[in-house]
Amino acid sequence: MLNDLLGASELPRREAMALLEAASGKAREALIAHGLDPVPREVRALFARMVAQRKLGIPIAYLTGFREFYGRPFWVSPATLIPRMETELLIDTVIALAPTAGRPLRLADLGTGSGCIGITLALEIRSAEITATDQSAAALQVARNNAARLDAASQMRFHQGSWFDALRHTSQKFHGLISNPPYVAANDPHLSQGDLRFEPKTALSPSAMAKGEAIAIGSDGLADIATLTHEAHYWLEPGGFLLVEHGSEQQTAVIALFHKAGLARVRGLTDSQSQPRAVIGFLAS
Ligand SMILES: C[S@@+](CC[C@H](N)C(=O)[O-])C[C@H]1O[C@@H](n2cnc3c(N)ncnc32)[C@H](O)[C@@H]1O
């Protein structure tokens, strides 16, 4: 029976229920409605394997295969970061800037991972054309699959490569560049705690020197943000914007990088938990 099975798992009920939904292929409402029915043996066996993996620390999203972002399920794999709620700030910010009529908006999502930012923007702004990039071929394949499943593929282009190098075959400029890049300093103790232990290191911490900047590898987590700010003006239409997520203690340094790159109307943004979480700046028109 449902409650016995959930209780015996010794996991928080919310986690156990998510795993049982995945193991049974049934929605929570159906499981609750049939809560007194015996659970089939093969479902119990699969659930028990998932519970054991969860107890080893494997993130729930890697076990169920998806995480919700902006109200839609995004499939994930160990090659992708698990989408975070705080990243929804980037979506709200772009939607607020998007014209309701007129020219199609050309946007780039740099370091797309599961595709959650670019695909959500495509679905929320149906006139937008989105270029999504990642240096990880495996992540890009997950993003392509998500675009197809969520019916956004016709608005999306995918390119593999490091930051703006991925765009080298396009001659287009963009009305907006959006990125949630790796920004955790390499020596941050959080990297060895919780879900972060299982997520790709290349998605969490910068792995290279910033282009054009004398920043030591991983010393402050800002190397990739420095690369993005340094090169953004080559890729932006006049009046276009660069919008970048960052760690809650990095906003002052990120604003300084935007100013150094000559971007105008630079401002810091806070997420739904009132944490400093992103910076936006514009190329002069
Ligand atoms: C913090 S994750 C964000 C993923 C996704 N956009 C999200 O918000 O969930 C950073 C992403 O940048 C990618 N990445 C890391 N270094 C990169 C580089 N040099 N060029 C392009 N993408 C890179 C990683 O593979 C990862 O998918």
The ligand as an SDF file (V2000), in Angstrom:
LIG
                    3D

 27 29  0  0  0  0  0  0  0  0999 V2000
   25.2340   26.9700  -14.9550 C   0  0  0  0  0  0  0  0  0  0  0  0
   25.0030   25.9000  -16.3530 S   0  0  0  0  0  0  0  0  0  0  0  0
   23.4800   26.5930  -16.9950 C   0  0  0  0  0  0  0  0  0  0  0  0
   22.6670   25.6540  -17.8140 C   0  0  0  0  0  0  0  0  0  0  0  0
   21.2830   26.1900  -18.1750 C   0  0  0  0  0  0  0  0  0  0  0  0
   21.3940   27.3860  -18.9900 N   0  0  0  0  0  0  0  0  0  0  0  0
   20.4890   26.4810  -16.9270 C   0  0  0  0  0  0  0  0  0  0  0  0
   20.2880   27.6570  -16.6040 O   0  0  0  0  0  0  0  0  0  0  0  0
   20.0490   25.5260  -16.2540 O   0  0  0  0  0  0  0  0  0  0  0  0
   26.2630   26.4830  -17.4440 C   0  0  0  0  0  0  0  0  0  0  0  0
   26.2540   25.8520  -18.8190 C   0  0  0  0  0  0  0  0  0  0  0  0
   27.3380   26.4430  -19.5510 O   0  0  0  0  0  0  0  0  0  0  0  0
   28.0070   25.4410  -20.2710 C   0  0  0  0  0  0  0  0  0  0  0  0
   29.3980   25.8890  -20.4730 N   0  0  0  0  0  0  0  0  0  0  0  0
   30.4530   25.8000  -19.6270 C   0  0  0  0  0  0  0  0  0  0  0  0
   31.5450   26.3420  -20.1710 N   0  0  0  0  0  0  0  0  0  0  0  0
   31.1860   26.7730  -21.4030 C   0  0  0  0  0  0  0  0  0  0  0  0
   31.8800   27.4170  -22.4600 C   0  0  0  0  0  0  0  0  0  0  0  0
   33.1690   27.7120  -22.3520 N   0  0  0  0  0  0  0  0  0  0  0  0
   31.1950   27.7080  -23.5830 N   0  0  0  0  0  0  0  0  0  0  0  0
   29.8700   27.4050  -23.6900 C   0  0  0  0  0  0  0  0  0  0  0  0
   29.1510   26.7910  -22.7300 N   0  0  0  0  0  0  0  0  0  0  0  0
   29.8040   26.4830  -21.5930 C   0  0  0  0  0  0  0  0  0  0  0  0
   27.9040   24.1890  -19.4380 C   0  0  0  0  0  0  0  0  0  0  0  0
   28.0640   23.0270  -20.2380 O   0  0  0  0  0  0  0  0  0  0  0  0
   26.4850   24.3630  -18.8620 C   0  0  0  0  0  0  0  0  0  0  0  0
   25.5330   23.7510  -19.6930 O   0  0  0  0  0  0  0  0  0  0  0  0
  1  2  1  0
  2  3  1  0
  2 10  1  0
  3  4  1  0
  4  5  1  0
  5  6  1  0
  5  7  1  0
  7  8  2  0
  7  9  1  0
 10 11  1  0
 11 12  1  0
 11 26  1  0
 12 13  1  0
 13 14  1  0
 13 24  1  0
 14 15  1  0
 14 23  1  0
 15 16  2  0
 16 17  1  0
 17 18  1  0
 17 23  2  0
 18 19  1  0
 18 20  2  0
 20 21  1  0
 21 22  2  0
 22 23  1  0
 24 25  1  0
 24 26  1  0
 26 27  1  0
M  CHG  2   2   1   9  -1
M  END
$$$$
